């Protein structure tokens, strides 16, 4: 989810072309996750239009360029806003009560909320 959010934020900033850092195999391999995330975002209608391109020089047929036309769709903007709203809610919690002993612990705040919302 974090990769999707980061890529959508790049699109929102105005990035329209995504490509690997170089044509080295390691960079091409690393870029595949980004390309597939952009294609997924397009399939989920989070982008206006996404045009992927695969290289044909090697037998890998890796994605070597993804063009985004039109930026984020309305659904993409809403998705990004929801993710950001959730992050802001977590930032509001200043105190965390999570005591643990030897790596085993309990989130006291979550336990309190669960106990408060239990069925009677």
Biopython code that builds the backbone (N, CA, C, O; Angstrom):
import numpy as np
from Bio.PDB.StructureBuilder import StructureBuilder

atoms = [
    (1, "UNK", "N", (0.820, -1.186, 0.000)),
    (1, "UNK", "CA", (0.000, 0.000, 0.000)),
    (1, "UNK", "C", (0.863, 1.249, 0.000)),
    (1, "UNK", "O", (0.519, 2.257, -0.617)),
    (2, "UNK", "N", (2.000, 1.171, 0.706)),
    (2, "UNK", "CA", (2.868, 2.345, 0.759)),
    (2, "UNK", "C", (3.435, 2.667, -0.614)),
    (2, "UNK", "O", (3.544, 3.839, -0.974)),
    (3, "UNK", "N", (3.798, 1.654, -1.387)),
    (3, "UNK", "CA", (4.337, 1.898, -2.723)),
    (3, "UNK", "C", (3.289, 2.546, -3.603)),
    (3, "UNK", "O", (3.594, 3.485, -4.338)),
    (4, "UNK", "N", (2.067, 2.063, -3.541)),
    (4, "UNK", "CA", (0.978, 2.639, -4.322)),
    (4, "UNK", "C", (0.763, 4.097, -3.935)),
    (4, "UNK", "O", (0.622, 4.957, -4.804)),
    (5, "UNK", "N", (0.737, 4.372, -2.657)),
    (5, "UNK", "CA", (0.532, 5.746, -2.182)),
    (5, "UNK", "C", (1.664, 6.655, -2.661)),
    (5, "UNK", "O", (1.414, 7.770, -3.119)),
    (6, "UNK", "N", (2.906, 6.182, -2.557)),
    (6, "UNK", "CA", (4.053, 6.984, -2.973)),
    (6, "UNK", "C", (4.010, 7.275, -4.474)),
    (6, "UNK", "O", (4.306, 8.390, -4.903)),
    (7, "UNK", "N", (3.646, 6.283, -5.258)),
    (7, "UNK", "CA", (3.585, 6.478, -6.705)),
    (7, "UNK", "C", (2.455, 7.436, -7.062)),
    (7, "UNK", "O", (2.631, 8.304, -7.916)),
    (8, "UNK", "N", (1.310, 7.293, -6.427)),
    (8, "UNK", "CA", (0.202, 8.213, -6.690)),
    (8, "UNK", "C", (0.563, 9.639, -6.290)),
    (8, "UNK", "O", (0.139, 10.589, -6.948)),
    (9, "UNK", "N", (1.332, 9.799, -5.231)),
    (9, "UNK", "CA", (1.785, 11.135, -4.841)),
    (9, "UNK", "C", (2.714, 11.723, -5.894)),
    (9, "UNK", "O", (2.659, 12.922, -6.167)),
    (10, "UNK", "N", (3.564, 10.893, -6.486)),
    (10, "UNK", "CA", (4.435, 11.362, -7.575)),
    (10, "UNK", "C", (3.603, 11.821, -8.770)),
    (10, "UNK", "O", (3.898, 12.848, -9.381)),
    (11, "UNK", "N", (2.568, 11.060, -9.097)),
    (11, "UNK", "CA", (1.687, 11.434, -10.208)),
    (11, "UNK", "C", (0.986, 12.755, -9.881)),
    (11, "UNK", "O", (0.852, 13.624, -10.744)),
    (12, "UNK", "N", (0.545, 12.897, -8.640)),
    (12, "UNK", "CA", (-0.129, 14.126, -8.230)),
    (12, "UNK", "C", (0.799, 15.340, -8.348)),
    (12, "UNK", "O", (0.353, 16.440, -8.674)),
    (13, "UNK", "N", (2.094, 15.129, -8.080)),
    (13, "UNK", "CA", (3.083, 16.210, -8.190)),
    (13, "UNK", "C", (3.348, 16.591, -9.646)),
    (13, "UNK", "O", (3.906, 17.654, -9.921)),
    (14, "UNK", "N", (2.945, 15.718, -10.582)),
    (14, "UNK", "CA", (3.127, 16.046, -11.991)),
    (14, "UNK", "C", (4.047, 15.126, -12.765)),
    (14, "UNK", "O", (4.292, 15.365, -13.947)),
    (15, "UNK", "N", (4.557, 14.095, -12.147)),
    (15, "UNK", "CA", (5.402, 13.139, -12.860)),
    (15, "UNK", "C", (4.548, 12.378, -13.863)),
    (15, "UNK", "O", (3.524, 11.798, -13.503)),
    (16, "UNK", "N", (4.974, 12.384, -15.129)),
    (16, "UNK", "CA", (4.192, 11.705, -16.160)),
    (16, "UNK", "C", (4.931, 10.527, -16.781)),
    (16, "UNK", "O", (4.304, 9.662, -17.392)),
    (17, "UNK", "N", (6.247, 10.480, -16.635)),
    (17, "UNK", "CA", (7.030, 9.381, -17.209)),
    (17, "UNK", "C", (7.803, 8.679, -16.104)),
    (17, "UNK", "O", (8.525, 9.309, -15.331)),
    (18, "UNK", "N", (7.641, 7.384, -16.045)),
    (18, "UNK", "CA", (8.348, 6.551, -15.076)),
    (18, "UNK", "C", (9.222, 5.582, -15.852)),
    (18, "UNK", "O", (8.744, 4.896, -16.755)),
    (19, "UNK", "N", (10.510, 5.523, -15.501)),
    (19, "UNK", "CA", (11.428, 4.618, -16.168)),
    (19, "UNK", "C", (12.522, 4.203, -15.203)),
    (19, "UNK", "O", (12.753, 4.878, -14.200)),
    (20, "UNK", "N", (13.204, 3.092, -15.497)),
    (20, "UNK", "CA", (14.281, 2.645, -14.609)),
    (20, "UNK", "C", (15.444, 3.636, -14.600)),
    (20, "UNK", "O", (15.589, 4.445, -15.516)),
    (21, "UNK", "N", (16.262, 3.562, -13.564)),
    (21, "UNK", "CA", (17.412, 4.463, -13.434)),
    (21, "UNK", "C", (18.410, 4.251, -14.563)),
    (21, "UNK", "O", (19.055, 5.202, -15.003)),
    (22, "UNK", "N", (18.544, 3.023, -15.034)),
    (22, "UNK", "CA", (19.444, 2.714, -16.148)),
    (22, "UNK", "C", (18.944, 1.436, -16.817)),
    (22, "UNK", "O", (17.943, 0.849, -16.404)),
    (23, "UNK", "N", (19.652, 1.026, -17.843)),
    (23, "UNK", "CA", (19.254, -0.206, -18.533)),
    (23, "UNK", "C", (19.941, -1.448, -17.966)),
    (23, "UNK", "O", (19.836, -2.536, -18.532)),
    (24, "UNK", "N", (20.637, -1.280, -16.852)),
    (24, "UNK", "CA", (21.261, -2.429, -16.183)),
    (24, "UNK", "C", (20.179, -3.383, -15.686)),
    (24, "UNK", "O", (19.091, -2.953, -15.303)),
    (25, "UNK", "N", (20.480, -4.664, -15.693)),
    (25, "UNK", "CA", (19.496, -5.674, -15.291)),
    (25, "UNK", "C", (18.930, -5.413, -13.900)),
    (25, "UNK", "O", (17.729, -5.577, -13.683)),
    (26, "UNK", "N", (19.770, -5.014, -12.961)),
    (26, "UNK", "CA", (19.287, -4.785, -11.598)),
    (26, "UNK", "C", (18.300, -3.622, -11.542)),
    (26, "UNK", "O", (17.294, -3.703, -10.838)),
    (27, "UNK", "N", (18.574, -2.540, -12.276)),
    (27, "UNK", "CA", (17.656, -1.398, -12.307)),
    (27, "UNK", "C", (16.362, -1.754, -13.028)),
    (27, "UNK", "O", (15.278, -1.349, -12.609)),
    (28, "UNK", "N", (16.482, -2.505, -14.102)),
    (28, "UNK", "CA", (15.288, -2.937, -14.837)),
    (28, "UNK", "C", (14.412, -3.828, -13.965)),
    (28, "UNK", "O", (13.187, -3.705, -13.962)),
    (29, "UNK", "N", (15.055, -4.719, -13.232)),
    (29, "UNK", "CA", (14.306, -5.625, -12.352)),
    (29, "UNK", "C", (13.618, -4.852, -11.227)),
    (29, "UNK", "O", (12.471, -5.139, -10.887)),
    (30, "UNK", "N", (14.312, -3.877, -10.654)),
    (30, "UNK", "CA", (13.726, -3.057, -9.588)),
    (30, "UNK", "C", (12.534, -2.244, -10.107)),
    (30, "UNK", "O", (11.569, -2.019, -9.377)),
    (31, "UNK", "N", (12.604, -1.810, -11.357)),
    (31, "UNK", "CA", (11.553, -0.970, -11.927)),
    (31, "UNK", "C", (10.251, -1.741, -12.167)),
    (31, "UNK", "O", (9.183, -1.133, -12.245)),
    (32, "UNK", "N", (10.325, -3.045, -12.284)),
    (32, "UNK", "CA", (9.134, -3.837, -12.597)),
    (32, "UNK", "C", (8.030, -3.659, -11.554)),
    (32, "UNK", "O", (6.849, -3.636, -11.901)),
    (33, "UNK", "N", (8.404, -3.535, -10.292)),
    (33, "UNK", "CA", (7.403, -3.340, -9.231)),
    (33, "UNK", "C", (6.688, -2.001, -9.416)),
    (33, "UNK", "O", (5.477, -1.907, -9.216)),
    (34, "UNK", "N", (7.429, -0.984, -9.792)),
    (34, "UNK", "CA", (6.824, 0.337, -10.009)),
    (34, "UNK", "C", (5.884, 0.284, -11.208)),
    (34, "UNK", "O", (4.761, 0.784, -11.143)),
    (35, "UNK", "N", (6.339, -0.320, -12.298)),
    (35, "UNK", "CA", (5.513, -0.424, -13.499)),
    (35, "UNK", "C", (4.227, -1.200, -13.217)),
    (35, "UNK", "O", (3.144, -0.792, -13.638)),
    (36, "UNK", "N", (4.350, -2.304, -12.513)),
    (36, "UNK", "CA", (3.168, -3.117, -12.209)),
    (36, "UNK", "C", (2.224, -2.390, -11.258)),
    (36, "UNK", "O", (1.008, -2.563, -11.339)),
    (37, "UNK", "N", (2.769, -1.583, -10.364)),
    (37, "UNK", "CA", (1.927, -0.796, -9.470)),
    (37, "UNK", "C", (1.160, 0.254, -10.261)),
    (37, "UNK", "O", (-0.022, 0.477, -10.000)),
    (38, "UNK", "N", (1.805, 0.898, -11.217)),
    (38, "UNK", "CA", (1.120, 1.872, -12.070)),
    (38, "UNK", "C", (0.028, 1.212, -12.904)),
    (38, "UNK", "O", (-1.057, 1.772, -13.064)),
    (39, "UNK", "N", (0.309, 0.030, -13.432)),
    (39, "UNK", "CA", (-0.693, -0.697, -14.214)),
    (39, "UNK", "C", (-1.869, -1.094, -13.324)),
    (39, "UNK", "O", (-3.025, -1.002, -13.736)),
    (40, "UNK", "N", (-1.570, -1.533, -12.108)),
    (40, "UNK", "CA", (-2.628, -1.860, -11.143)),
    (40, "UNK", "C", (-3.476, -0.628, -10.848)),
    (40, "UNK", "O", (-4.704, -0.706, -10.821)),
    (41, "UNK", "N", (-2.819, 0.509, -10.626)),
    (41, "UNK", "CA", (-3.547, 1.755, -10.337)),
    (41, "UNK", "C", (-4.451, 2.119, -11.504)),
    (41, "UNK", "O", (-5.566, 2.600, -11.296)),
    (42, "UNK", "N", (-3.989, 1.899, -12.726)),
    (42, "UNK", "CA", (-4.815, 2.178, -13.899)),
    (42, "UNK", "C", (-5.997, 1.213, -13.967)),
    (42, "UNK", "O", (-7.118, 1.624, -14.268)),
    (43, "UNK", "N", (-5.752, -0.061, -13.691)),
    (43, "UNK", "CA", (-6.833, -1.062, -13.690)),
    (43, "UNK", "C", (-7.898, -0.746, -12.643)),
    (43, "UNK", "O", (-9.076, -1.046, -12.836)),
    (44, "UNK", "N", (-7.477, -0.141, -11.539)),
    (44, "UNK", "CA", (-8.408, 0.216, -10.466)),
    (44, "UNK", "C", (-9.018, 1.607, -10.671)),
    (44, "UNK", "O", (-9.700, 2.126, -9.788)),
    (45, "UNK", "N", (-8.770, 2.202, -11.835)),
    (45, "UNK", "CA", (-9.280, 3.533, -12.191)),
    (45, "UNK", "C", (-8.789, 4.636, -11.263)),
    (45, "UNK", "O", (-9.507, 5.604, -11.013)),
    (46, "UNK", "N", (-7.573, 4.494, -10.754)),
    (46, "UNK", "CA", (-6.986, 5.532, -9.924)),
    (46, "UNK", "C", (-6.244, 6.558, -10.783)),
    (46, "UNK", "O", (-5.930, 7.653, -10.316)),
    (47, "UNK", "N", (-5.965, 6.197, -12.045)),
    (47, "UNK", "CA", (-5.286, 7.078, -12.989)),
    (47, "UNK", "C", (-6.207, 7.348, -14.177)),
    (47, "UNK", "O", (-7.072, 6.535, -14.504)),
    (48, "UNK", "N", (-6.009, 8.505, -14.821)),
    (48, "UNK", "CA", (-6.778, 8.800, -16.030)),
    (48, "UNK", "C", (-6.393, 7.839, -17.146)),
    (48, "UNK", "O", (-7.257, 7.208, -17.755)),
    (49, "UNK", "N", (-5.089, 7.730, -17.415)),
    (49, "UNK", "CA", (-4.622, 6.823, -18.451)),
    (49, "UNK", "C", (-3.171, 6.446, -18.177)),
    (49, "UNK", "O", (-2.366, 7.282, -17.767)),
    (50, "UNK", "N", (-2.855, 5.192, -18.406)),
    (50, "UNK", "CA", (-1.505, 4.673, -18.180)),
    (50, "UNK", "C", (-1.108, 3.875, -19.426)),
    (50, "UNK", "O", (-1.832, 2.983, -19.868)),
    (51, "UNK", "N", (0.060, 4.218, -19.979)),
    (51, "UNK", "CA", (0.538, 3.534, -21.178)),
    (51, "UNK", "C", (1.877, 2.869, -20.861)),
    (51, "UNK", "O", (2.910, 3.539, -20.843)),
    (52, "UNK", "N", (1.867, 1.556, -20.610)),
    (52, "UNK", "CA", (3.128, 0.849, -20.340)),
    (52, "UNK", "C", (3.817, 0.429, -21.634)),
    (52, "UNK", "O", (3.159, 0.185, -22.646)),
    (53, "UNK", "N", (5.132, 0.346, -21.596)),
    (53, "UNK", "CA", (5.907, -0.120, -22.749)),
    (53, "UNK", "C", (6.886, -1.183, -22.274)),
    (53, "UNK", "O", (7.552, -1.025, -21.251)),
    (54, "UNK", "N", (6.960, -2.269, -23.037)),
    (54, "UNK", "CA", (7.904, -3.347, -22.721)),
    (54, "UNK", "C", (9.061, -3.314, -23.711)),
    (54, "UNK", "O", (8.878, -3.067, -24.903)),
    (55, "UNK", "N", (10.248, -3.568, -23.188)),
    (55, "UNK", "CA", (11.423, -3.631, -24.055)),
    (55, "UNK", "C", (11.403, -4.950, -24.811)),
    (55, "UNK", "O", (10.805, -5.930, -24.367)),
    (56, "UNK", "N", (12.075, -4.955, -25.971)),
    (56, "UNK", "CA", (12.109, -6.181, -26.769)),
    (56, "UNK", "C", (13.537, -6.597, -27.124)),
    (56, "UNK", "O", (13.751, -7.459, -27.977)),
    (57, "UNK", "N", (14.498, -5.979, -26.467)),
    (57, "UNK", "CA", (15.897, -6.283, -26.766)),
    (57, "UNK", "C", (16.388, -7.550, -26.051)),
    (57, "UNK", "O", (17.321, -8.203, -26.518)),
    (58, "UNK", "N", (15.773, -7.888, -24.942)),
    (58, "UNK", "CA", (16.179, -9.080, -24.199)),
    (58, "UNK", "C", (15.011, -10.060, -24.153)),
    (58, "UNK", "O", (13.906, -9.750, -24.600)),
    (59, "UNK", "N", (15.266, -11.217, -23.620)),
    (59, "UNK", "CA", (14.200, -12.223, -23.509)),
    (59, "UNK", "C", (13.320, -11.984, -22.282)),
    (59, "UNK", "O", (12.321, -12.678, -22.093)),
    (60, "UNK", "N", (13.685, -11.007, -21.445)),
    (60, "UNK", "CA", (12.913, -10.745, -20.230)),
    (60, "UNK", "C", (11.587, -10.044, -20.522)),
    (60, "UNK", "O", (10.607, -10.243, -19.803)),
    (61, "UNK", "N", (11.554, -9.225, -21.574)),
    (61, "UNK", "CA", (10.374, -8.426, -21.920)),
    (61, "UNK", "C", (9.899, -7.611, -20.719)),
    (61, "UNK", "O", (8.719, -7.620, -20.367)),
    (62, "UNK", "N", (10.840, -6.913, -20.105)),
    (62, "UNK", "CA", (10.547, -6.074, -18.953)),
    (62, "UNK", "C", (9.886, -4.776, -19.387)),
    (62, "UNK", "O", (10.049, -4.314, -20.517)),
    (63, "UNK", "N", (9.133, -4.200, -18.452)),
    (63, "UNK", "CA", (8.624, -2.848, -18.678)),
    (63, "UNK", "C", (9.813, -1.900, -18.593)),
    (63, "UNK", "O", (10.613, -1.986, -17.661)),
    (64, "UNK", "N", (9.930, -0.993, -19.568)),
    (64, "UNK", "CA", (11.032, -0.035, -19.534)),
    (64, "UNK", "C", (10.555, 1.412, -19.517)),
    (64, "UNK", "O", (11.368, 2.331, -19.415)),
    (65, "UNK", "N", (9.249, 1.621, -19.616)),
    (65, "UNK", "CA", (8.694, 2.972, -19.587)),
    (65, "UNK", "C", (7.201, 2.876, -19.313)),
    (65, "UNK", "O", (6.511, 2.018, -19.862)),
    (66, "UNK", "N", (6.714, 3.761, -18.461)),
    (66, "UNK", "CA", (5.277, 3.876, -18.232)),
    (66, "UNK", "C", (4.942, 5.355, -18.290)),
    (66, "UNK", "O", (5.502, 6.157, -17.542)),
    (67, "UNK", "N", (4.026, 5.713, -19.179)),
    (67, "UNK", "CA", (3.578, 7.092, -19.339)),
    (67, "UNK", "C", (2.210, 7.220, -18.684)),
    (67, "UNK", "O", (1.336, 6.377, -18.883)),
    (68, "UNK", "N", (2.032, 8.273, -17.905)),
    (68, "UNK", "CA", (0.738, 8.563, -17.276)),
    (68, "UNK", "C", (0.187, 9.829, -17.914)),
    (68, "UNK", "O", (0.778, 10.902, -17.796)),
    (69, "UNK", "N", (-0.947, 9.697, -18.591)),
    (69, "UNK", "CA", (-1.615, 10.850, -19.214)),
    (69, "UNK", "C", (-2.796, 11.277, -18.362)),
    (69, "UNK", "O", (-3.605, 10.440, -17.964)),
    (70, "UNK", "N", (-2.904, 12.539, -18.084)),
    (70, "UNK", "CA", (-4.070, 13.057, -17.381)),
    (70, "UNK", "C", (-3.961, 13.033, -15.871)),
    (70, "UNK", "O", (-4.825, 13.596, -15.198)),
    (71, "UNK", "N", (-2.959, 12.421, -15.319)),
    (71, "UNK", "CA", (-2.777, 12.418, -13.867)),
    (71, "UNK", "C", (-3.740, 11.495, -13.149)),
    (71, "UNK", "O", (-4.173, 10.476, -13.687)),
    (72, "UNK", "N", (-4.065, 11.875, -11.920)),
    (72, "UNK", "CA", (-4.963, 11.069, -11.091)),
    (72, "UNK", "C", (-6.406, 11.250, -11.528)),
    (72, "UNK", "O", (-6.807, 12.336, -11.945)),
    (73, "UNK", "N", (-7.173, 10.193, -11.430)),
    (73, "UNK", "CA", (-8.613, 10.295, -11.639)),
    (73, "UNK", "C", (-9.248, 10.798, -10.348)),
    (73, "UNK", "O", (-8.572, 10.948, -9.330)),
    (74, "UNK", "N", (-10.533, 11.053, -10.399)),
    (74, "UNK", "CA", (-11.247, 11.472, -9.192)),
    (74, "UNK", "C", (-11.131, 10.392, -8.121)),
    (74, "UNK", "O", (-10.916, 10.689, -6.946)),
    (75, "UNK", "N", (-11.276, 9.139, -8.540)),
    (75, "UNK", "CA", (-11.157, 8.015, -7.606)),
    (75, "UNK", "C", (-9.751, 7.953, -7.004)),
    (75, "UNK", "O", (-9.590, 7.636, -5.825)),
    (76, "UNK", "N", (-8.736, 8.255, -7.816)),
    (76, "UNK", "CA", (-7.359, 8.270, -7.327)),
    (76, "UNK", "C", (-7.121, 9.372, -6.309)),
    (76, "UNK", "O", (-6.436, 9.164, -5.308)),
    (77, "UNK", "N", (-7.689, 10.547, -6.565)),
    (77, "UNK", "CA", (-7.563, 11.648, -5.608)),
    (77, "UNK", "C", (-8.251, 11.307, -4.290)),
    (77, "UNK", "O", (-7.722, 11.593, -3.215)),
    (78, "UNK", "N", (-9.429, 10.696, -4.376)),
    (78, "UNK", "CA", (-10.146, 10.289, -3.153)),
    (78, "UNK", "C", (-9.351, 9.234, -2.385)),
    (78, "UNK", "O", (-9.256, 9.295, -1.159)),
    (79, "UNK", "N", (-8.779, 8.267, -3.106)),
    (79, "UNK", "CA", (-7.973, 7.225, -2.469)),
    (79, "UNK", "C", (-6.791, 7.843, -1.745)),
    (79, "UNK", "O", (-6.512, 7.496, -0.597)),
    (80, "UNK", "N", (-6.103, 8.748, -2.400)),
    (80, "UNK", "CA", (-4.939, 9.391, -1.800)),
    (80, "UNK", "C", (-5.343, 10.215, -0.587)),
    (80, "UNK", "O", (-4.618, 10.247, 0.408)),
    (81, "UNK", "N", (-6.484, 10.878, -0.654)),
    (81, "UNK", "CA", (-6.964, 11.676, 0.481)),
    (81, "UNK", "C", (-7.332, 10.781, 1.661)),
    (81, "UNK", "O", (-7.068, 11.140, 2.809)),
    (82, "UNK", "N", (-7.937, 9.625, 1.400)),
    (82, "UNK", "CA", (-8.300, 8.702, 2.481)),
    (82, "UNK", "C", (-7.070, 8.146, 3.155)),
    (82, "UNK", "O", (-7.030, 8.040, 4.380)),
    (83, "UNK", "N", (-6.074, 7.792, 2.384)),
    (83, "UNK", "CA", (-4.839, 7.258, 2.953)),
    (83, "UNK", "C", (-4.168, 8.324, 3.799)),
    (83, "UNK", "O", (-3.680, 8.033, 4.891)),
    (84, "UNK", "N", (-4.139, 9.554, 3.306)),
    (84, "UNK", "CA", (-3.518, 10.649, 4.057)),
    (84, "UNK", "C", (-4.291, 10.968, 5.328)),
    (84, "UNK", "O", (-3.685, 11.282, 6.353)),
    (85, "UNK", "N", (-5.634, 10.892, 5.281)),
    (85, "UNK", "CA", (-6.436, 11.134, 6.482)),
    (85, "UNK", "C", (-6.131, 10.104, 7.553)),
    (85, "UNK", "O", (-6.028, 10.448, 8.731)),
    (86, "UNK", "N", (-5.985, 8.844, 7.162)),
    (86, "UNK", "CA", (-5.652, 7.785, 8.117)),
    (86, "UNK", "C", (-4.290, 7.994, 8.740)),
    (86, "UNK", "O", (-4.096, 7.708, 9.921)),
    (87, "UNK", "N", (-3.350, 8.487, 7.964)),
    (87, "UNK", "CA", (-2.002, 8.743, 8.486)),
    (87, "UNK", "C", (-2.038, 9.878, 9.497)),
    (87, "UNK", "O", (-1.337, 9.829, 10.508)),
    (88, "UNK", "N", (-2.841, 10.893, 9.238)),
    (88, "UNK", "CA", (-2.934, 12.017, 10.162)),
    (88, "UNK", "C", (-3.574, 11.608, 11.478)),
    (88, "UNK", "O", (-3.200, 12.125, 12.531)),
    (89, "UNK", "N", (-4.535, 10.686, 11.438)),
    (89, "UNK", "CA", (-5.156, 10.223, 12.670)),
    (89, "UNK", "C", (-4.139, 9.511, 13.549)),
    (89, "UNK", "O", (-4.147, 9.680, 14.768)),
    (90, "UNK", "N", (-3.277, 8.730, 12.950)),
    (90, "UNK", "CA", (-2.264, 8.020, 13.725)),
    (90, "UNK", "C", (-1.245, 8.983, 14.302)),
    (90, "UNK", "O", (-0.730, 8.754, 15.397)),
    (91, "UNK", "N", (-0.944, 10.066, 13.579)),
    (91, "UNK", "CA", (0.015, 11.043, 14.071)),
    (91, "UNK", "C", (-0.507, 11.781, 15.295)),
    (91, "UNK", "O", (0.281, 12.288, 16.093)),
    (92, "UNK", "N", (-1.835, 11.847, 15.453)),
    (92, "UNK", "CA", (-2.416, 12.558, 16.583)),
    (92, "UNK", "C", (-2.170, 11.838, 17.908)),
    (92, "UNK", "O", (-2.211, 12.468, 18.964)),
    (93, "UNK", "N", (-1.919, 10.546, 17.871)),
    (93, "UNK", "CA", (-1.692, 9.792, 19.086)),
    (93, "UNK", "C", (-0.268, 10.047, 19.573)),
    (93, "UNK", "O", (0.696, 9.555, 18.987)),
    (94, "UNK", "N", (-0.151, 10.803, 20.630)),
    (94, "UNK", "CA", (1.159, 11.165, 21.161)),
    (94, "UNK", "C", (1.680, 10.079, 22.091)),
    (94, "UNK", "O", (2.867, 9.755, 22.070)),
    (95, "UNK", "N", (0.812, 9.528, 22.889)),
    (95, "UNK", "CA", (1.221, 8.534, 23.886)),
    (95, "UNK", "C", (0.816, 7.151, 23.408)),
    (95, "UNK", "O", (-0.325, 6.923, 23.005)),
    (96, "UNK", "N", (1.768, 6.238, 23.459)),
    (96, "UNK", "CA", (1.489, 4.845, 23.137)),
    (96, "UNK", "C", (1.744, 4.016, 24.389)),
    (96, "UNK", "O", (2.817, 4.090, 24.988)),
    (97, "UNK", "N", (0.763, 3.239, 24.771)),
    (97, "UNK", "CA", (0.903, 2.366, 25.932)),
    (97, "UNK", "C", (1.019, 0.926, 25.436)),
    (97, "UNK", "O", (0.016, 0.247, 25.218)),
    (98, "UNK", "N", (2.250, 0.477, 25.263)),
    (98, "UNK", "CA", (2.492, -0.876, 24.777)),
    (98, "UNK", "C", (3.609, -1.525, 25.594)),
    (98, "UNK", "O", (4.703, -1.756, 25.080)),
    (99, "UNK", "N", (3.334, -1.816, 26.849)),
    (99, "UNK", "CA", (4.376, -2.466, 27.645)),
    (99, "UNK", "C", (4.592, -3.900, 27.163)),
    (99, "UNK", "O", (3.648, -4.572, 26.749)),
    (100, "UNK", "N", (5.840, -4.360, 27.220)),
    (100, "UNK", "CA", (6.093, -5.748, 26.854)),
    (100, "UNK", "C", (7.204, -6.320, 27.733)),
    (100, "UNK", "O", (8.044, -5.607, 28.283)),
    (101, "UNK", "N", (7.159, -7.625, 27.828)),
    (101, "UNK", "CA", (8.162, -8.369, 28.586)),
    (101, "UNK", "C", (8.684, -9.460, 27.671)),
    (101, "UNK", "O", (7.921, -10.310, 27.209)),
    (102, "UNK", "N", (9.975, -9.439, 27.409)),
    (102, "UNK", "CA", (10.621, -10.414, 26.542)),
    (102, "UNK", "C", (9.948, -10.481, 25.165)),
    (102, "UNK", "O", (9.775, -11.568, 24.614)),
    (103, "UNK", "N", (9.574, -9.339, 24.618)),
    (103, "UNK", "CA", (8.998, -9.279, 23.285)),
    (103, "UNK", "C", (7.517, -9.566, 23.207)),
    (103, "UNK", "O", (6.929, -9.449, 22.131)),
    (104, "UNK", "N", (6.896, -9.937, 24.305)),
    (104, "UNK", "CA", (5.456, -10.197, 24.311)),
    (104, "UNK", "C", (4.795, -9.042, 25.041)),
    (104, "UNK", "O", (5.142, -8.726, 26.179)),
    (105, "UNK", "N", (3.830, -8.414, 24.365)),
    (105, "UNK", "CA", (3.228, -7.241, 24.979)),
    (105, "UNK", "C", (1.764, -7.105, 24.650)),
    (105, "UNK", "O", (1.178, -7.943, 23.964)),
    (106, "UNK", "N", (1.192, -6.047, 25.143)),
    (106, "UNK", "CA", (-0.215, -5.748, 24.918)),
    (106, "UNK", "C", (-0.352, -4.252, 24.660)),
    (106, "UNK", "O", (0.280, -3.433, 25.327)),
    (107, "UNK", "N", (-1.176, -3.915, 23.698)),
    (107, "UNK", "CA", (-1.474, -2.529, 23.390)),
    (107, "UNK", "C", (-2.646, -2.120, 24.294)),
    (107, "UNK", "O", (-3.800, -2.450, 24.020)),
    (108, "UNK", "N", (-2.328, -1.402, 25.367)),
    (108, "UNK", "CA", (-3.347, -1.058, 26.348)),
    (108, "UNK", "C", (-4.421, -0.155, 25.771)),
    (108, "UNK", "O", (-5.588, -0.276, 26.144)),
    (109, "UNK", "N", (-4.059, 0.744, 24.874)),
    (109, "UNK", "CA", (-5.037, 1.641, 24.269)),
    (109, "UNK", "C", (-6.037, 0.850, 23.420)),
    (109, "UNK", "O", (-7.241, 1.097, 23.485)),
    (110, "UNK", "N", (-5.536, -0.099, 22.625)),
    (110, "UNK", "CA", (-6.417, -0.932, 21.812)),
    (110, "UNK", "C", (-7.283, -1.830, 22.688)),
    (110, "UNK", "O", (-8.460, -2.038, 22.394)),
    (111, "UNK", "N", (-6.711, -2.358, 23.755)),
    (111, "UNK", "CA", (-7.480, -3.200, 24.678)),
    (111, "UNK", "C", (-8.604, -2.398, 25.326)),
    (111, "UNK", "O", (-9.716, -2.902, 25.486)),
    (112, "UNK", "N", (-8.319, -1.163, 25.694)),
    (112, "UNK", "CA", (-9.337, -0.298, 26.312)),
    (112, "UNK", "C", (-10.470, -0.021, 25.328)),
    (112, "UNK", "O", (-11.641, -0.084, 25.701)),
    (113, "UNK", "N", (-10.129, 0.288, 24.068)),
    (113, "UNK", "CA", (-11.159, 0.544, 23.056)),
    (113, "UNK", "C", (-12.004, -0.700, 22.824)),
    (113, "UNK", "O", (-13.225, -0.613, 22.692)),
    (114, "UNK", "N", (-11.354, -1.851, 22.775)),
    (114, "UNK", "CA", (-12.090, -3.097, 22.573)),
    (114, "UNK", "C", (-13.009, -3.392, 23.755)),
    (114, "UNK", "O", (-14.150, -3.817, 23.572)),
    (115, "UNK", "N", (-12.509, -3.167, 24.961)),
    (115, "UNK", "CA", (-13.320, -3.415, 26.141)),
    (115, "UNK", "C", (-14.493, -2.452, 26.186)),
    (115, "UNK", "O", (-15.598, -2.845, 26.561)),
    (116, "UNK", "N", (-14.274, -1.194, 25.810)),
    (116, "UNK", "CA", (-15.345, -0.188, 25.791)),
    (116, "UNK", "C", (-16.421, -0.532, 24.776)),
    (116, "UNK", "O", (-17.601, -0.283, 25.025)),
    (117, "UNK", "N", (-16.037, -1.103, 23.628)),
    (117, "UNK", "CA", (-16.975, -1.364, 22.547)),
    (117, "UNK", "C", (-17.533, -2.782, 22.581)),
    (117, "UNK", "O", (-18.187, -3.207, 21.628)),
    (118, "UNK", "N", (-17.291, -3.512, 23.647)),
    (118, "UNK", "CA", (-17.755, -4.897, 23.713)),
    (118, "UNK", "C", (-19.283, -4.943, 23.765)),
    (118, "UNK", "O", (-19.939, -3.992, 24.191)),
    (119, "UNK", "N", (-19.818, -6.057, 23.328)),
    (119, "UNK", "CA", (-21.277, -6.251, 23.364)),
    (119, "UNK", "C", (-21.683, -6.614, 24.766)),
    (119, "UNK", "O", (-21.009, -7.388, 25.446)),
    (120, "UNK", "N", (-22.763, -6.065, 25.182)),
    (120, "UNK", "CA", (-23.252, -6.348, 26.542)),
    (120, "UNK", "C", (-24.380, -7.317, 26.528)),
    (120, "UNK", "O", (-24.909, -7.664, 27.584)),
]
sb = StructureBuilder()
sb.init_structure("model")
sb.init_model(0)
sb.init_chain("A")
sb.init_seg("    ")
for serial, (resi, resn, name, xyz) in enumerate(atoms, 1):
    if name == "N":
        sb.init_residue(resn, " ", resi, " ")
    sb.init_atom(name, np.array(xyz, "f"), 0.0, 1.0, " ", f" {name:<3s}", serial, name[0])
structure = sb.get_structure()
